[in-house]
Amino acid sequence: MGRGKIVIRRIDNSTSRQVTFSKRRNGLLKKAKELSILCDAEVGVMIFSSTGKLYDFTSTSMKSVIERYKKLKEEQSRLTTPTSEVMFWQTEAASLRQQLHYLQESHKKLLGEELSGLSANDLQNLENQLEMSLKGIRMRKDQIFTDEINELNRKRSLIQQENIELNKKVDLARQENAELQKKAYGTEGVNKGSRSSQGLLKYDLHAPFSLQLSQPQPQKNETIAKAMKSGLQLH
């Protein structure tokens, strides 16, 4: 079953009231801190217990939050007529123009332009600022290179592992091929083939040889001539 709805009213029991105060106070301060971090908001919370004890949280400083609150309340109170609202926005526009001019001047100084009006201390501060910026840029660059090297090493390890797995598969395929050959030809046929191949190796098939015609013997030639002569006389 779900949690029952709590009636919002004063808790009569002092112990229960103190426990509830502690829990909800901590939850409220936690939510204020999360709001300031997640939303980049300037938050200030002040809590006074029934005994007069103060609990507070601020993202910057309580004094700056209170001064900002008072300033905005005064501006809102002045913005009751159209004329006062126009004056307010004219003041805001002038302030923004001044800030823009300051940023443009600072940008030119960072680029090394319009430095004639700066003193030695100003130039030293500008140099320190540039060195800090360069240090941050180099650190970020080194971090990027380090991440890329780590990624390449990881890919190399994966490729080496894949190469090892492929070599294992090749060795397994060779073993299976040898087993299939043994089953197809048999052990005896393989042994006979090896012995016959060893016997053939005794004769040098590539040795040079020559053919010569033998001369006919004289006695055989005379016998053939007499036989041919007798055959002619019978005719």
NORJOMO-V974452 format. One record per residue. N is the residue number from 1. RES is the residue in one small letter. SS is DSSP state (helix for helix, strand for strand, loop for the rest). PHI is phi in radians with two decimals (999 if undefined). OMEGA is omega in whole degrees, -180 to 180 (NA if undefined). Layout:
N_RES_SS_PHI_OMEGA ; N_RES_SS_PHI_OMEGA
This chain:
1_m_loop_999_-180 ; 2_g_loop_-1.29_180 ; 3_r_loop_-1.26_-178 ; 4_g_loop_-1.21_-180 ; 5_k_loop_-1.28_-179 ; 6_i_loop_-1.56_178 ; 7_v_loop_-1.36_-178 ; 8_i_loop_-1.44_176 ; 9_r_loop_-2.78_-177 ; 10_r_loop_-1.13_179 ; 11_i_loop_-1.49_-176 ; 12_d_loop_-1.30_-179 ; 13_n_loop_-1.24_-175 ; 14_s_helix_-1.16_180 ; 15_t_helix_-1.15_178 ; 16_s_helix_-1.10_180 ; 17_r_helix_-1.12_180 ; 18_q_helix_-1.21_178 ; 19_v_helix_-1.11_179 ; 20_t_helix_-1.11_178 ; 21_f_helix_-1.07_-178 ; 22_s_helix_-1.11_-178 ; 23_k_helix_-1.13_-176 ; 24_r_helix_-1.28_176 ; 25_r_helix_-1.13_179 ; 26_n_helix_-1.10_178 ; 27_g_helix_-1.13_180 ; 28_l_helix_-1.16_179 ; 29_l_helix_-1.14_178 ; 30_k_helix_-1.13_179 ; 31_k_helix_-1.13_178 ; 32_a_helix_-1.12_178 ; 33_k_helix_-1.15_179 ; 34_e_helix_-1.11_179 ; 35_l_helix_-1.10_-180 ; 36_s_helix_-1.20_-179 ; 37_i_helix_-1.38_-175 ; 38_l_helix_-1.23_-173 ; 39_c_helix_-1.88_-180 ; 40_d_loop_0.92_-178 ; 41_a_loop_-1.81_175 ; 42_e_loop_-1.58_-172 ; 43_v_loop_-2.11_174 ; 44_g_strand_-2.43_-179 ; 45_v_strand_-2.24_175 ; 46_m_strand_-2.20_-179 ; 47_i_strand_-2.28_174 ; 48_f_strand_-1.96_178 ; 49_s_loop_-1.31_179 ; 50_s_loop_-1.15_178 ; 51_t_loop_-1.58_178 ; 52_g_loop_1.61_180 ; 53_k_loop_-1.42_-176 ; 54_l_strand_-1.70_172 ; 55_y_strand_-2.26_-177 ; 56_d_strand_-2.54_174 ; 57_f_strand_-2.59_176 ; 58_t_strand_-2.55_180 ; 59_s_loop_-1.36_178 ; 60_t_loop_-2.09_174 ; 61_s_loop_-2.58_-177 ; 62_m_helix_-1.11_-179 ; 63_k_helix_-1.14_180 ; 64_s_helix_-1.16_179 ; 65_v_helix_-1.14_-180 ; 66_i_helix_-1.14_178 ; 67_e_helix_-1.11_178 ; 68_r_helix_-1.13_179 ; 69_y_helix_-1.11_179 ; 70_k_helix_-1.09_-179 ; 71_k_helix_-1.09_180 ; 72_l_helix_-1.17_178 ; 73_k_helix_-1.14_178 ; 74_e_helix_-1.15_179 ; 75_e_helix_-1.14_179 ; 76_q_helix_-1.15_178 ; 77_s_helix_-1.23_179 ; 78_r_helix_-1.32_-177 ; 79_l_loop_-1.46_179 ; 80_t_loop_-1.74_180 ; 81_t_loop_-2.14_178 ; 82_p_helix_-1.02_-179 ; 83_t_helix_-1.14_179 ; 84_s_helix_-1.16_178 ; 85_e_helix_-1.15_178 ; 86_v_helix_-1.12_179 ; 87_m_helix_-1.11_179 ; 88_f_helix_-1.09_-179 ; 89_w_helix_-1.24_174 ; 90_q_helix_-1.13_178 ; 91_t_helix_-1.15_178 ; 92_e_helix_-1.09_179 ; 93_a_helix_-1.11_179 ; 94_a_helix_-1.12_179 ; 95_s_helix_-1.13_179 ; 96_l_helix_-1.16_177 ; 97_r_helix_-1.11_178 ; 98_q_helix_-1.13_178 ; 99_q_helix_-1.12_178 ; 100_l_helix_-1.11_178 ; 101_h_helix_-1.10_179 ; 102_y_helix_-1.12_179 ; 103_l_helix_-1.15_178 ; 104_q_helix_-1.14_178 ; 105_e_helix_-1.13_179 ; 106_s_helix_-1.13_179 ; 107_h_helix_-1.15_178 ; 108_k_helix_-1.11_179 ; 109_k_helix_-1.16_178 ; 110_l_helix_-1.15_177 ; 111_l_loop_-1.46_180 ; 112_g_loop_1.47_-179 ; 113_e_loop_-1.90_176 ; 114_e_loop_0.93_180 ; 115_l_loop_-1.75_-174 ; 116_s_loop_-1.16_-177 ; 117_g_loop_-1.54_-177 ; 118_l_loop_-1.63_177 ; 119_s_loop_-1.49_180 ; 120_a_helix_-1.13_178 ; 121_n_helix_-1.16_178 ; 122_d_helix_-1.11_179 ; 123_l_helix_-1.13_178 ; 124_q_helix_-1.13_177 ; 125_n_helix_-1.12_178 ; 126_l_helix_-1.13_178 ; 127_e_helix_-1.12_178 ; 128_n_helix_-1.10_179 ; 129_q_helix_-1.12_179 ; 130_l_helix_-1.15_179 ; 131_e_helix_-1.11_177 ; 132_m_helix_-1.12_178 ; 133_s_helix_-1.14_178 ; 134_l_helix_-1.11_178 ; 135_k_helix_-1.10_178 ; 136_g_helix_-1.13_179 ; 137_i_helix_-1.15_180 ; 138_r_helix_-1.14_178 ; 139_m_helix_-1.09_179 ; 140_r_helix_-1.17_179 ; 141_k_helix_-1.13_178 ; 142_d_helix_-1.09_179 ; 143_q_helix_-1.13_179 ; 144_i_helix_-1.13_178 ; 145_f_helix_-1.10_179 ; 146_t_helix_-1.10_179 ; 147_d_helix_-1.12_179 ; 148_e_helix_-1.16_178 ; 149_i_helix_-1.12_179 ; 150_n_helix_-1.10_179 ; 151_e_helix_-1.17_178 ; 152_l_helix_-1.14_177 ; 153_n_helix_-1.11_178 ; 154_r_helix_-1.14_178 ; 155_k_helix_-1.14_178 ; 156_r_helix_-1.11_178 ; 157_s_helix_-1.12_178 ; 158_l_helix_-1.13_179 ; 159_i_helix_-1.14_178 ; 160_q_helix_-1.09_178 ; 161_q_helix_-1.14_177 ; 162_e_helix_-1.12_178 ; 163_n_helix_-1.12_178 ; 164_i_helix_-1.11_179 ; 165_e_helix_-1.12_179 ; 166_l_helix_-1.15_177 ; 167_n_helix_-1.09_177 ; 168_k_helix_-1.11_179 ; 169_k_helix_-1.15_178 ; 170_v_helix_-1.13_178 ; 171_d_helix_-1.09_179 ; 172_l_helix_-1.14_178 ; 173_a_helix_-1.15_177 ; 174_r_helix_-1.13_178 ; 175_q_helix_-1.10_178 ; 176_e_helix_-1.12_178 ; 177_n_helix_-1.13_178 ; 178_a_helix_-1.13_178 ; 179_e_helix_-1.12_179 ; 180_l_helix_-1.14_177 ; 181_q_helix_-1.13_177 ; 182_k_helix_-1.09_179 ; 183_k_helix_-1.19_-176 ; 184_a_helix_-1.32_-175 ; 185_y_helix_-1.71_-179 ; 186_g_helix_1.41_-178 ; 187_t_helix_-1.24_-178 ; 188_e_helix_-1.17_180 ; 189_g_helix_-1.09_179 ; 190_v_helix_-1.18_-180 ; 191_n_helix_-1.18_178 ; 192_k_helix_-1.08_-180 ; 193_g_helix_-1.08_180 ; 194_s_helix_-1.24_180 ; 195_r_helix_-1.21_179 ; 196_s_helix_-1.11_178 ; 197_s_helix_-1.16_177 ; 198_q_helix_-1.23_178 ; 199_g_helix_-1.14_179 ; 200_l_helix_-1.13_-179 ; 201_l_loop_-1.26_179 ; 202_k_loop_-1.26_-179 ; 203_y_loop_-1.76_-180 ; 204_d_loop_-1.56_-177 ; 205_l_loop_-1.27_-177 ; 206_h_loop_-1.77_180 ; 207_a_loop_-1.26_-180 ; 208_p_loop_-1.27_178 ; 209_f_loop_-2.51_-178 ; 210_s_loop_-2.36_178 ; 211_l_loop_-1.93_179 ; 212_q_loop_-2.27_177 ; 213_l_loop_-1.53_180 ; 214_s_loop_-1.39_179 ; 215_q_loop_-1.36_179 ; 216_p_loop_-1.20_179 ; 217_q_loop_-1.30_-176 ; 218_p_helix_-1.15_-177 ; 219_q_helix_-1.11_179 ; 220_k_helix_-1.11_179 ; 221_n_helix_-1.15_179 ; 222_e_helix_-1.16_180 ; 223_t_helix_-1.09_-180 ; 224_i_helix_-1.16_-180 ; 225_a_helix_-1.15_178 ; 226_k_helix_-1.10_-179 ; 227_a_helix_-1.13_179 ; 228_m_helix_-1.20_180 ; 229_k_helix_-1.21_179 ; 230_s_helix_-1.11_179 ; 231_g_helix_-1.17_180 ; 232_l_helix_-1.27_179 ; 233_q_helix_-1.18_179 ; 234_l_helix_-1.13_178 ; 235_h_loop_-1.32_NA
